[in-house]
Amino acid sequence: MAMRAISAVILGAFALSGSTCGKSTEEPTKDKAGPDAPIVVLDGVDTNQLTQREKKDWSGYVSEFISPCPNVPVPIAQCVKEKRECDKCVPAAKYLVKLVKDGMPREPLEKSYKNRFDPDKVMNVPIDGSPTKGPESAPLTVVEFADFQCPHCAQFAPLIDKVVEQRKNDVRFAYKFYVLGKFPNSENAARAAIAAGKQGKFWEMHHLIFANQDNLSQQGLDSMAKELGLDVGRFHADMQSPETADRIAKDRKLGEDLKIEGTPTLYINGRQFDGHQDLNEWLNLELSMMGKQPSAAPSSSAAPAATDAGAKGEGDAGKPAAAAPNGSSTATPKK
């Protein structure tokens, strides 16, 4: 399947997540600005794509929501008009344009805004000991929590691969083993990937596992190890080693501390990615708020599929995870 087609499938799955992931189908009532509310016009923010009603709603939000910079405690609109020292005000106003255009009701819109811009939503997500690719100096650190037997993680894998490849100078990507406990072979697959990594073949095994989710028995994993030219005896020993078990347990504990609700879940520079958004747009915005430009222009968008829930081994398909309110770690994301 072509990458664009895969992206369309995943984005479609995400759009349908309200019915497939056990979420309530009842939408909150969307607050409307009064009929006489003034329309706000901000330099650098294009609202021409909005209807008159949407412009009023957006004007209400930017006149109410406080700027993303703690040292500029004024509404977004005031921040932009007065050219306050907060480079995030214009991006915040543009972000709200998109949410309003998408028809998002007040409650989830405010939650999405806070998740994207509230400084308190940035977590320290350590990547020590995790498999990584990309330069350590990259301005963007993307951490994925995934389960090798989660079908949504398998759908997302080629998309994140493409994004990382297109942005090889901008992104450092780290993989976390978040075994949900609801699939029979996911922990063994995680052990196999870690064991392959001991022989320098983590990413190769990572790709093979996701490409062969219907064949993750020990025999199937052994076949993959042989295909990669691994020492199978050492592979088995490393799969069962205490160090391997500790790696999986450590990642699971971190995910629980972050209150991850399902997989795949991404953290970008310590902030949980909202899977309803476009991943490339999110990365570009992150770079722009750091005063940087993308080193390459991505040709397609991507977002994680509807997540698999069951951090406690419960439920069926999961709902998109909300921003984690607290967590623990030692590595500080790049600003």
CORGIGI-V990020 format. One record per pair of residues at least 24 apart in sequence whose ideal C-beta (glycine too) atoms are under 6 Angstrom apart, sorted by sequence separation. I is the first residue (numbers start at 1). GAP is how many residues later the second one is. If there is no record, write none. Layout:
# CORGIGI-V990020
I:GAP, I:GAP
This chain:
# CORGIGI-V990020
33:24, 68:24, 204:24, 279:24, 92:25, 33:27, 189:27, 201:27, 275:28, 142:29, 192:29, 275:29, 140:30, 62:31, 140:31, 141:31, 142:31, 143:31, 144:31, 145:31, 147:31, 185:31, 199:31, 138:32, 147:32, 138:33, 145:33, 147:33, 138:34, 149:34, 61:35, 149:36, 40:37, 134:37, 149:37, 42:38, 58:38, 134:38, 148:38, 134:39, 147:39, 133:40, 195:40, 198:40, 264:40, 148:41, 58:42, 132:42, 148:42, 57:43, 195:43, 130:44, 131:44, 195:44, 263:44, 262:45, 263:45, 275:45, 44:46, 54:46, 130:46, 262:46, 127:47, 192:47, 262:47, 45:48, 191:48, 261:48, 45:49, 68:49, 70:49, 47:50, 194:50, 42:51, 272:51, 49:52, 272:52, 157:53, 191:53, 194:53, 154:56, 262:56, 265:56, 261:57, 190:58, 154:59, 262:59, 261:60, 148:61, 260:61, 270:63, 269:64, 259:65, 269:65, 131:66, 258:66, 258:69, 257:70, 131:71, 177:71, 257:71, 177:74, 30:75, 31:75, 176:75, 30:76, 28:77, 178:77, 27:78, 28:79, 178:85, 156:108, 145:110, 153:110, 153:111, 150:113, 145:115, 147:116, 146:117, 145:118, 146:118, 144:120, 145:120, 144:122, 143:124, 170:125, 142:126, 169:126, 141:128, 182:128, 166:130, 180:130, 182:131, 166:132, 181:132, 163:139, 125:142, 159:143, 10:145, 125:145, 123:147, 122:148, 156:148, 122:149, 156:149, 121:150, 155:150, 139:151, 139:153, 152:153, 152:154, 152:156, 150:158, 115:159, 112:162, 141:192, 91:194, 139:195, 91:198, 88:201, 121:202, 126:203, 123:204, 125:204, 126:204, 124:205, 126:205, 124:207, 115:208, 124:208, 14:261, 21:285, 14:289, 17:289, 11:292, 13:292, 14:292, 7:293, 13:293, 7:295, 10:295, 4:296, 21:296, 23:296, 20:297, 21:297, 21:298
